[in-house]
């Protein structure tokens, strides 16, 4: 991501301005969790891009999953482990030009880095992706790069859930990313299906005058 965008993100954390954060597990994740664990014969491994200090991380780990996240704001990761009372270690991660925050049991691995420094050579084999407000936070040019990255991390068997804001096109962040844009970006065989409209809204949603809704989508690949 552009350095000014990352700095803006860091400024929000440093100023304790994180209106996207939710104190409860996301209702879409709780309702459609099984989409992310569609490989009962193997260890489930779920990817959370731009994860922040989401309580969804612990919720997923408590269900026996490996959870891998990426977040540029170190403060968010420190706060996650402190608030969830999870023992962890921090180590340099040259592969992402950043750091790796690892829970003591290794179920949770959170990389502090630019999302575009992450790759399948760092972590792969994901059974699911929980994209809660990640792609919708990115400018158009970065969304194209982001989708290209995600295509390298997933397979036809990967369950993919995404929360996408519905509002006037072009306004944001967060931006309205249409099903057509997602299907075109992921390429032939991609189908986007709306699963639900969120009722438990994050704080920022109440300050978006043109908000139509927040939807949870399923992205599948043939």
Sine and cosine of phi, psi and omega as CSV:
sin_phi,cos_phi,sin_psi,cos_psi,sin_omega,cos_omega
0.00,0.00,0.41,-0.91,0.04,-1.00
-0.88,0.48,0.59,-0.81,-0.08,-1.00
-0.87,0.50,-0.56,0.83,-0.01,-1.00
-0.94,0.34,-0.54,0.84,0.05,-1.00
-0.93,0.37,-0.69,0.72,0.02,-1.00
-0.90,0.45,-0.67,0.74,0.00,-1.00
-0.89,0.45,-0.62,0.78,0.06,-1.00
-0.88,0.48,-0.63,0.78,0.04,-1.00
-0.89,0.45,-0.73,0.69,0.00,-1.00
-0.90,0.44,-0.61,0.79,0.02,-1.00
-0.88,0.48,-0.61,0.79,0.04,-1.00
-0.88,0.48,-0.71,0.70,0.01,-1.00
-0.90,0.43,-0.71,0.71,-0.04,-1.00
-0.91,0.41,-0.48,0.88,0.03,-1.00
-1.00,-0.03,0.18,0.98,0.00,-1.00
0.82,0.58,0.66,0.75,0.01,-1.00
-0.88,-0.47,1.00,0.09,-0.04,-1.00
-0.79,-0.62,0.90,0.43,-0.09,-1.00
-0.93,0.37,-0.15,0.99,0.04,-1.00
-0.99,0.14,-0.30,0.96,-0.07,-1.00
-0.94,0.34,0.63,-0.77,0.03,-1.00
-0.86,-0.50,0.70,-0.72,-0.06,-1.00
-0.99,0.15,-0.26,0.97,0.02,-1.00
-0.93,-0.38,0.37,-0.93,0.08,-1.00
-0.87,0.49,0.67,-0.75,-0.04,-1.00
-0.88,0.47,0.76,-0.65,-0.07,-1.00
-0.89,0.45,-0.51,0.86,0.03,-1.00
-0.93,0.36,-0.62,0.78,0.05,-1.00
-0.91,0.41,-0.73,0.69,-0.01,-1.00
-0.87,0.49,-0.62,0.79,-0.07,-1.00
-0.98,0.21,-0.60,0.80,-0.10,-1.00
-0.90,-0.44,0.43,0.90,-0.03,-1.00
-0.78,0.62,-0.65,0.76,-0.09,-1.00
-0.89,0.46,-0.33,0.94,0.07,-1.00
-0.87,0.48,-0.49,0.87,-0.10,-1.00
-1.00,0.03,-0.17,0.99,-0.07,-1.00
-0.81,-0.59,0.84,0.55,-0.10,-1.00
-1.00,-0.04,0.26,0.97,0.04,-1.00
-0.84,-0.55,0.97,0.24,-0.09,-1.00
-0.89,0.46,-0.30,0.96,-0.06,-1.00
-1.00,0.07,-0.14,0.99,-0.03,-1.00
-0.75,-0.66,0.24,-0.97,0.08,-1.00
-0.90,0.43,0.81,-0.59,0.00,-1.00
-0.98,0.21,0.65,-0.76,-0.06,-1.00
-0.67,-0.74,0.88,-0.48,-0.16,-0.99
-0.88,-0.47,0.70,-0.71,-0.05,-1.00
-0.97,-0.24,0.75,-0.67,0.07,-1.00
-0.85,-0.53,0.99,-0.13,0.05,-1.00
-0.96,0.28,0.56,-0.83,-0.02,-1.00
0.73,0.68,0.83,0.56,-0.22,-0.98
-0.98,0.20,-0.36,0.93,-0.06,-1.00
0.85,0.53,-0.65,-0.76,0.05,-1.00
-0.92,-0.39,0.57,0.82,-0.09,-1.00
-0.79,0.61,0.73,-0.68,0.08,-1.00
-0.93,0.36,-0.24,0.97,0.06,-1.00
-0.88,0.48,-0.47,0.88,-0.02,-1.00
-0.87,0.50,-0.79,0.61,-0.01,-1.00
-0.92,0.39,-0.62,0.78,0.01,-1.00
-0.84,0.53,-0.68,0.73,0.01,-1.00
-0.94,0.35,-0.66,0.75,0.00,-1.00
-0.91,0.41,-0.59,0.81,0.01,-1.00
-0.90,0.44,-0.31,0.95,0.03,-1.00
-0.99,-0.11,0.30,0.95,0.12,-0.99
1.00,0.03,0.12,0.99,-0.03,-1.00
-1.00,0.01,0.48,-0.88,0.29,-0.96
-0.98,0.18,0.67,-0.74,-0.01,-1.00
-0.82,-0.58,0.82,-0.57,0.02,-1.00
-0.88,-0.47,0.80,-0.60,0.01,-1.00
-0.79,-0.62,0.32,-0.95,0.10,-1.00
-0.77,-0.64,0.73,-0.68,-0.01,-1.00
-0.46,-0.89,0.73,-0.68,-0.02,-1.00
-0.98,0.19,-0.43,0.90,-0.08,-1.00
-1.00,-0.02,0.95,-0.30,0.01,-1.00
-0.86,0.52,-0.58,0.82,0.00,-1.00
-0.84,0.54,-0.63,0.77,0.00,-1.00
-0.89,0.46,-0.64,0.77,-0.02,-1.00
-0.95,0.31,-0.65,0.76,0.07,-1.00
-0.86,0.50,-0.70,0.71,-0.01,-1.00
-0.91,0.41,-0.60,0.80,0.01,-1.00
-0.85,0.53,-0.81,0.59,-0.06,-1.00
-0.91,0.41,-0.58,0.81,0.02,-1.00
-0.93,0.37,-0.73,0.68,-0.06,-1.00
-0.93,0.36,-0.52,0.85,-0.01,-1.00
-1.00,-0.05,0.01,1.00,0.05,-1.00
0.82,0.57,0.77,0.64,-0.01,-1.00
-0.91,-0.41,0.79,-0.62,0.05,-1.00
-0.95,0.32,0.63,-0.78,-0.07,-1.00
-0.45,-0.90,0.22,-0.98,0.09,-1.00
-0.80,-0.61,0.33,-0.94,0.04,-1.00
-0.80,-0.60,0.72,-0.69,0.00,-1.00
-0.65,-0.76,0.42,-0.91,0.07,-1.00
-0.92,0.40,0.62,-0.79,0.02,-1.00
-0.77,-0.64,1.00,0.05,-0.05,-1.00
-0.88,0.48,-0.46,0.89,-0.04,-1.00
-0.90,0.44,-0.38,0.92,0.01,-1.00
-0.86,-0.51,0.17,0.98,-0.02,-1.00
0.83,0.55,0.63,0.77,-0.05,-1.00
-0.41,-0.91,-0.68,-0.73,-0.04,-1.00
-0.74,-0.68,0.37,-0.93,0.09,-1.00
-0.87,-0.49,0.85,-0.53,0.11,-0.99
-0.99,-0.14,0.86,-0.51,-0.13,-0.99
-0.81,-0.58,0.78,-0.62,0.08,-1.00
-0.93,0.36,0.40,-0.92,-0.07,-1.00
-0.85,0.53,-0.59,0.81,0.00,-1.00
-1.00,0.06,0.00,1.00,0.04,-1.00
0.93,0.37,0.19,0.98,0.05,-1.00
-0.96,0.28,-0.48,0.88,-0.05,-1.00
-0.90,-0.44,0.84,-0.54,0.05,-1.00
-0.76,-0.65,0.92,-0.39,-0.07,-1.00
-0.89,-0.45,0.86,-0.51,-0.04,-1.00
-1.00,-0.08,0.80,-0.60,0.05,-1.00
-1.00,-0.09,0.98,-0.21,-0.09,-1.00
-0.16,-0.99,0.11,-0.99,0.19,-0.98
-0.93,0.37,0.73,-0.68,-0.01,-1.00
-0.81,0.59,-0.52,0.86,-0.06,-1.00
-0.99,0.13,-0.02,1.00,0.15,-0.99
-1.00,-0.08,-0.08,1.00,0.07,-1.00
-1.00,0.06,0.47,-0.88,0.00,-1.00
-0.35,-0.94,0.14,-0.99,0.02,-1.00
-0.92,0.38,-0.28,0.96,0.06,-1.00
-0.97,0.23,-0.26,0.96,0.04,-1.00
-1.00,0.01,-0.80,0.61,0.06,-1.00
-0.56,-0.83,0.63,-0.78,0.04,-1.00
-0.50,-0.87,-0.13,-0.99,0.03,-1.00
0.96,0.28,0.60,0.80,-0.05,-1.00
-0.98,0.17,0.75,-0.66,0.11,-0.99
-0.99,0.13,-0.37,0.93,-0.02,-1.00
-0.42,-0.91,0.39,-0.92,0.10,-1.00
-0.79,-0.62,0.79,-0.61,0.10,-1.00
-0.93,-0.38,0.99,-0.15,-0.07,-1.00
-0.99,-0.14,0.99,0.15,-0.06,-1.00
-1.00,-0.09,1.00,-0.05,0.05,-1.00
0.98,0.22,0.29,0.96,-0.05,-1.00
-1.00,0.10,-0.88,0.48,-0.05,-1.00
-0.89,0.46,-0.53,0.85,-0.04,-1.00
-0.96,0.28,-0.19,0.98,0.02,-1.00
-1.00,0.07,-0.16,0.99,-0.15,-0.99
-0.99,-0.16,0.55,-0.84,0.13,-0.99
-0.91,0.42,0.31,-0.95,-0.11,-0.99
-0.82,0.58,-0.73,0.68,-0.04,-1.00
-0.89,0.46,-0.64,0.77,0.03,-1.00
-0.95,0.31,-0.50,0.87,0.03,-1.00
-0.89,0.46,-0.63,0.78,0.02,-1.00
-0.89,0.45,-0.70,0.71,0.04,-1.00
-0.90,0.44,-0.63,0.77,-0.02,-1.00
-0.88,0.47,-0.73,0.68,0.00,-1.00
-0.89,0.46,-0.64,0.77,0.05,-1.00
-0.88,0.48,-0.65,0.76,0.05,-1.00
-0.90,0.44,-0.74,0.67,-0.05,-1.00
-0.88,0.48,-0.56,0.83,0.03,-1.00
-0.88,0.48,-0.50,0.87,0.01,-1.00
-0.98,0.19,-0.26,0.97,-0.08,-1.00
-0.99,-0.15,-0.20,0.98,-0.12,-0.99
-0.86,-0.51,0.23,-0.97,0.10,-1.00
-0.77,-0.63,0.00,-1.00,0.00,-1.00
-0.90,0.43,-0.31,0.95,-0.03,-1.00
-0.99,-0.10,-0.04,1.00,-0.03,-1.00
-0.97,0.24,0.79,-0.61,0.10,-0.99
-0.99,0.17,0.72,-0.70,-0.11,-0.99
-0.74,-0.67,0.89,-0.46,0.10,-1.00
-0.91,-0.42,0.67,-0.74,0.00,-1.00
-0.68,-0.73,0.68,-0.74,0.16,-0.99
-0.99,-0.12,0.81,-0.59,-0.04,-1.00
-0.77,-0.64,0.78,-0.63,0.07,-1.00
-0.95,0.30,0.59,-0.81,0.09,-1.00
-0.92,-0.39,0.91,-0.42,-0.04,-1.00
-0.39,-0.92,-0.12,-0.99,0.02,-1.00
-0.86,0.51,0.71,-0.70,0.03,-1.00
-0.88,0.48,0.65,-0.76,0.05,-1.00
1.00,-0.02,-0.32,0.95,0.02,-1.00
-1.00,0.02,0.58,-0.81,0.01,-1.00
0.43,-0.90,-0.14,-0.99,-0.05,1.00
-0.97,0.26,0.35,-0.94,-0.08,1.00
-0.96,0.29,0.48,-0.88,-0.07,-1.00
-0.98,-0.21,0.54,-0.84,0.11,-0.99
-0.98,0.20,0.91,-0.42,0.04,-1.00
-0.97,-0.26,0.92,-0.38,-0.11,-0.99
-0.97,0.26,0.34,-0.94,0.07,-1.00
-0.87,0.49,-0.61,0.79,0.01,-1.00
-0.89,0.46,-0.66,0.75,0.01,-1.00
-0.91,0.42,-0.66,0.75,0.00,-1.00
-0.91,0.42,-0.72,0.70,-0.03,-1.00
-0.91,0.41,-0.63,0.78,0.04,-1.00
-0.92,0.38,-0.64,0.77,-0.04,-1.00
-0.93,0.37,-0.70,0.72,-0.01,-1.00
-0.97,0.22,-0.35,0.93,0.14,-0.99
0.99,-0.11,-0.02,-1.00,-0.04,-1.00
-0.80,0.60,0.66,-0.75,0.01,-1.00
1.00,-0.05,-0.11,0.99,0.02,-1.00
-1.00,0.03,0.73,-0.68,0.05,-1.00
-0.77,-0.63,0.75,-0.67,0.01,-1.00
-0.94,-0.33,0.78,-0.62,-0.04,-1.00
-0.79,-0.62,0.77,-0.63,0.08,-1.00
-0.97,0.24,0.81,-0.59,0.00,-1.00
-0.99,-0.14,-0.62,0.79,-0.06,-1.00
-0.23,-0.97,0.27,-0.96,0.17,-0.99
-0.96,-0.29,0.75,-0.66,-0.06,-1.00
-0.94,0.34,0.67,-0.74,0.05,-1.00
-0.96,-0.27,-0.47,0.88,0.03,-1.00
-1.00,-0.07,0.99,-0.11,-0.15,-0.99
-1.00,0.03,0.58,-0.81,0.13,-0.99
-0.94,0.35,0.27,-0.96,-0.08,-1.00
-0.83,0.56,-0.66,0.75,-0.10,-0.99
-0.88,0.47,-0.48,0.88,-0.08,-1.00
-0.88,0.47,-0.46,0.89,-0.02,-1.00
-0.98,0.21,-0.08,1.00,0.00,-1.00
-0.90,-0.43,0.29,0.96,0.05,-1.00
-0.94,-0.34,0.99,-0.13,-0.14,-0.99
-0.89,0.45,-0.46,0.89,-0.03,-1.00
-0.99,-0.11,0.23,0.97,-0.04,-1.00
-0.89,0.45,0.79,-0.61,0.11,-0.99
-1.00,-0.09,-0.66,0.75,0.03,-1.00
0.10,-1.00,0.14,-0.99,0.14,-0.99
-0.91,-0.42,0.83,-0.56,-0.06,-1.00
-0.91,-0.41,0.55,-0.84,0.14,-0.99
-0.97,-0.23,0.81,-0.58,-0.06,-1.00
-0.91,-0.41,0.49,-0.87,0.17,-0.99
-0.95,-0.30,0.76,-0.65,0.04,-1.00
-0.91,-0.41,0.88,-0.47,-0.04,-1.00
-0.88,-0.47,0.37,-0.93,-0.08,-1.00
-0.73,-0.68,0.79,-0.62,0.00,-1.00
-1.00,-0.02,0.00,0.00,0.00,0.00
